C-alpha cells in the first residue's frame, strides 16, 4: 500500500472520530432529557462540546507552560 493511501486513511479516521463521538454522546444526552427540554439540552450539549474542542487545547497548553 502506498504511503499516500495510508495517509488518507489516517486523515479519514482523524476527521470521523470526533464526529462519531459527538453523534453517540448527543443521542445519549437526548435520551436523558425530558421531551419538552430535549431541544435545549441538545443545544447546550453541542455548545459545550464545541467549546471544549476550541478551549481545551489552549487550557492544556496554559497548564503545561505554567
PyMOL commands that set and color helices and strands:
alter all, ss='L'
color gray80, all
select helices_A, chain A and resi 3-32+35-65
alter helices_A, ss='H'
color red, helices_A
deselect
rebuild
show_as cartoon
